[in-house]
Amino acid sequence: MDGRHRVAVTGVGVVASCGVGRKAFWDGLFVEPPHGRELPIHDFDPRQWYDKRELRRVDRFAQLARAAALEAWEDGGEPEPDPPLGGVMIGTGFGGYLTLEEQMRISMTEGEEYTNRFAIPMVMPNAAAAEVSIKLGWQGPCEAITTACATGTHNIAAGARLIEDGRCDVVLAGSTEGAMARTAVYGFARLTALSTSGVSRPFDARRDGFVFSEGSGVLLLERLDHAKARGAHIYALLLGSGSTADGLHITAPNPDGASAAECMRRALAAAGVSPEQVSHVNAHGTSTTNNDEAEARAIRSVFGSHRVPVTSTKGAHGHALGAAGSVEAVGCVLSLEHGIIPPTLGYGEPDPDLDIDVVAEPTPFEPGPILSNSFAFGGHNAALVFAPADWGREGGGA
């Protein structure tokens, strides 16, 4: 690590279509979701975190983030850092899209005087990070990276760097999305990105697009020695990250997967982990034809003869866009905690052209490093490497 601080995960928080809260979410990863091109969160009640007056001023994407962040903070023992040393890195792909669509409708049909006077702060993409910072009174770095479907992974990586560099003792890092507005749904439909069958089937020969969902995932990241000193439960270590760009097309991935493969290699190199040490890959696995083909090529390129198990939890919770990477990061951490690789729900008919080992059933494993991928519109590629809390001790890896 060249003198850089090691990063521990000491708390997790999540709100997803398959479950609100880490326990319900984990259970939901093993349950087939309802069919349909959208998977909204039906059992989220923002009144648990806001009073009626506050709710009129906060868009859904920020509400989801506050719920996930507070769960992660409480799960981690509610650490109270010195004000300069508490950071928040929570991004979004769309921001307050629901508010934007509604306020545009009101302004055009009813007039200026009927628009919400808090519309601007409700729409701004940094509102979720600000909500968490204000709620906790943390005065360290508070930022929001936006890279479409790689947003969550990039924010977690950036949060880890704040700790590695000694700028923060603790950071709440992740992402959020609450953008199920009609124009967003219709836009993805026009791009032919949404599943026409209403089933997410990552890496399956029958895959026909993704299922649109929403959610938020937040990790409490902490300097390892700080976490140990206060006796915190350590879920996992975040060993390293990678980031590249395709530099090719605004929506289509590089077909040969070369940039995605380089991103994975950089993450593994930063983590000091060899491909043979990886227990499994938590794939981006959107269930679209082009993405799954490119990602499969990238995985084969990186791992070669090592037939690494590959899973995509989007079969359970759909594609939460900007929240996808952080929701899936929560899944990785809980996978290490439980010693089980979640299945790729919807997968049943292998695609011989992909030639990867897709995890179709819940699979016990000896916890080891997990590579988590996120690839996005715009050609943004991001990857994280998580490992068990004892990784690096005698018998626990390099």
N, C-alpha and C positions, 0 to 999 in steps of 0.2 A: 504493500500500500504506500511505500515511500514516505512514511511518517504521517500519512493521512489517517484521520479517525475512521474506525470501522462503524458501520451503520447497522443498527438492530431495528426490527419491527416489534413494537411493544403494545400495539393496539390496532384493532381493525373495526371499521364501520362500513355498512353497506345498505343500500336501499335498491332493490331490483324487482323485476317483474316476477321472479321465482321465489322471492322472499324478502321481507323487510327485517333487517337485523341479521347479524352474522349467523345465528343458529338456524333461523328459518331459511336464510339464503343457502347455507350448506345443504340442508335437507332438500331444498328445491332443485339443486343441481342433479338430483337423481330421479326427478319426476317429469314425465312428458308434459309440456305446456299445451294449452288449448291451441287449436289450429286457427290461423288467420294471419294476415300480413302485418298486423300490429299486436304488440304485447304491452299494454299499459300496466302500470302498477295500480291495482284496485284497492289494496288494503293500506295505503299510506294516508295517514290523517295528520296534516300539518299542524293541527291545533295542539298536538303534543309538544310542539316546539315554539309556537307563536300564539299571541292573543289575536282577537278578531281585528283590532286596529292595525297591528303589524302586518297581518296577512294581505291587506289591501296595498301594501307597499313593496311586496317581495314576489318576484316571479317564481314559478314552480322549480326551475332549475336551481335557484339559490336555496329554496326550501329543502330540496333533496340533499343538497350539499351540507347544509347546516345539520340535518338529521344524521347523516353519515359521519361527519366530522366529530360531532359531540359523542356519538357512540364510540368512535375510535379513542377519543380523549378519555372518556369514562372507563372504557375497557383497559386502557393503559394505566389506570390509577390516578387520573386527573393531575398530571404533573404541572406544577406552576413554575415555569422558568423565570429567570430575571427578564424583565420586559424586552431588552434588546435581543435576547437569545431564543425567543419563541417565533418560529416561522410558519407561514401558510403558503402553500403552493397548490392552488386548486383551479384548474382550467375548465373550459367548456368548448364544444365545437360550435354551437349556435348561439349561446347566451339566452336572453329573454325572448325567444322567438314567439312563444304563445302571447306574451304581452304585445309584442310588435304587431302581430297579425290582428289582434283584437283592437288595439288602439288605432290602427290604420282604418279598420272597418268603421269604428265609431267616428273618427274624424271626417270620413268621407260621407257617412250617412246621417250623422246627427249634428256635426259641427265641432269646431275647435273647443268651445266652452265645456263640452262633455268629456273631453279626454282626461285621463288620469294625470294629475300634476306630478306624480312620481314615475311617469312612464320612462323617462330617460334613465334614472338609476336602476329601474327594474330591468331594462333591456341590456345595459352595459355588461360585457362579458366578464369583467373583473368583480361583479357584484357578489358572486358566491364566495370568493376568497375574502372580500371585504366583510361579508356577513359573519364569517367565522372569526376573523381577526377582531372585529368589534365586539362580538359576543364574549370572547375570552379575554379581551383586553391585551392581546399579544401585540407587541410593537416592533417585532423583527421584520425581516423581509416578507412582503405580502404581494404575491404576483400570480399571474394567470397566463400560462402558455396555451396558445390555440393552434393545434395542428390536426384538425379534423379528427379522424378515428385513432390517431396516435397521441392525442392530447393527454390522456391519463398517464400513459407510460412516460411521456416526456416530462410531465410535472413531477412524477415520483422520482425520476432520475435527477431532476434539478433540485428537488428537496434533499435527496441524498448527498448531492455535492455541497449543499450548504453545511451539512454536518461534517462531511469529509474535510472540508476546508477550515473547520473550526469557527464558522460564522454563527452557528446555532447549536444548541444542545438538543432541542426537540423541534420537529417540524410535522405539521399535518399536511399530507400531500396526497393528491388524487385528482379527481375530475367529476363532472356532473353533466347531465343532459336531461332536459324536459321539453322537448321540441316537437311533440306530436300535434303540431298545427296542420290544418288541411293542406296549406301550400307546400309544406315540407313533405308530407306523405305523397301528394300528387307529383311533386318534383322528382322524388326517387322512383315513383312508378313510371314517369315519363323517361327516365334514364334506363328503364328495364332492370333496375337493381333489386326490386322487391320480389319476393317469392310469389309466384302465381298460384301455387298449390297451398300456400299458407303454412308450410312446414320448413323449418330450417334444417338442412341436411348437410352439414359441413363434410367435405371430401367424399361425399356419396356420389355415385354415378347418376343419381336422379336429381341432384341439386339444381335449383332453379332461381336462386336469389335469396336475399336475407329477409328476416322478419324484423321489422322496425320496433325498437323498444326504447326505454328510458331508464334512468337510474343514476346512482352515485356510489363511488367507492373511495374511501379515504383510509390511508395508513398513518399510524402514529410512528414516525421514524425518530430514532434517538441514538445519540452517541453511545456506543456499546459500553464503555466504562461508566458512563453516567447512568445507564439503565441498571447495570450490575450494582452500582453503589447504592441505589435506592431500592434494590430488591425487586425490580420489575420482572414480570413474566416476559420472556423473550420468545416470540413465535418463530422468528426466522432472522437470518442475516440477509441484507441486500448487498451483494458482493460487487456488482458492476452493471454498467449499462452501455448500450451502443446506439448510434444515430447516424443515418445516412439519408440521401435523397435519390430517387430514380432519375430526376432531371429529364423526364420523358413526356408525360401526359398528365392532364389535370384530373382525370378519373381512372384511366387504365394503368395497372401495374406494369412494370417491365416484365415481358413474358418469360425471359430467361431467369428471372429471380436473382440476378447477380447482385444488385444493390441491397436487396433484402438479406442475401447470404453474407455480404460484407458487414451489414449491421449486426447480424448474429455473431459473426467472428469477432467483431470489436467488443461486443458485450462479454463474450467468453474470455477474451484476452484481458479485458479490464478486471474481470472477476478472478483471473488466475485459475480458470477451470478448463480442462480439455473436453472435447466433444464426448469422449468415452466416459467421462465422469457424470454426464448429464442423465438424470433419472427419467425425465420426460420433457416434452415441449408442450407448453400451453399455447396453442397456435392462435393466430388471428382468425383463421378459419371461418370466413363469413358465409359460406354456402353459395357464393357466386362462382360461376365457371372460371373466369379469368383469375380471380384472387387465389382460389384454392390451387389452381394449376401452378401459378407462379410461386406460391409459398411451398408447395410440395417439391418443386425443383430446387428451391433455395435450401430446404431441409436436406435433401439428398446430397447437395453440393457440400454442405457443412459437415454432415455426419458420415458420409461415405458408407463404408461397410458396417458401421455401428447402427443397427436397426433400432433407433431410439423410438419409444412409444410417443404417439402424438395424440393430443386431445383438444377439442374445442368445446368450451362450455356454452357457446352461443346457441347450441341446440336446446339448452334449457332456458336461457334468459333473453334470447334474441340478440340483435345488434344494437347496443345502446350508444352507438356513434362516439361522440366525444367522451362518454363515460366508459366505453368498452374496456380500454386498457386498465383502468383502475379497478373496475368491478372484477376483471379477470385476475388482477394482481391479488385481490382479496382471496379469490379462489385458490391461487397458488399457495398463499400463506396457510390457508385452512387445510389444503391438501397435505402440507408438511406436518401440520398439527395432528391430523387424523391418520396419516399413513395410507391414504387412499387416493388413487388417480380418478377423478370424476369421469364418467363416460361421455362420449360424443353422442348425445341424444339425436335421434333422427337418422343416424348412420346405420345402414343395413346392407347396402349393395356396393361393394368395393369398386372403385374406378381403377382399372388396370393401368391406365396411363399415369396415375399419380405415384404408385409404387412406394407408399409409406405405410407404416404400421399404426393404423388408427385404433385408439382405445374405444371399443364399443360397449364394454361393460365396466362397472366399478371394479378397479383393480388395486389390491393391496400392493405396496411397494416399500422397499427399504429407503426411507427418505434420503435424498441426495439433491444436488443442485437442479433447479428447474429453470428452463429458459422460457420466458414469456414474450411473445411477439405481438406487435401492433403495426399495421401498415395502412396508410391513409390516402384519401383523395389528395392530389397535389404531389404525390410521390414521396410522402414523408414515411420513413421507416424508423421504428424504435424497438428496443429490446431490453429486458431486465433479466438479471440472474439472481434468483433467491436460493438460499441454502439453509439446512437445519441450523439451529442455534449453536450446536456443538461443532460445526464445521470449522476445521482448522486446529482443533485439539488433537491429541494423540488418537489415531484411528479414525479421525473425522474428516480427513481430506487435507489437501494442500493449502 
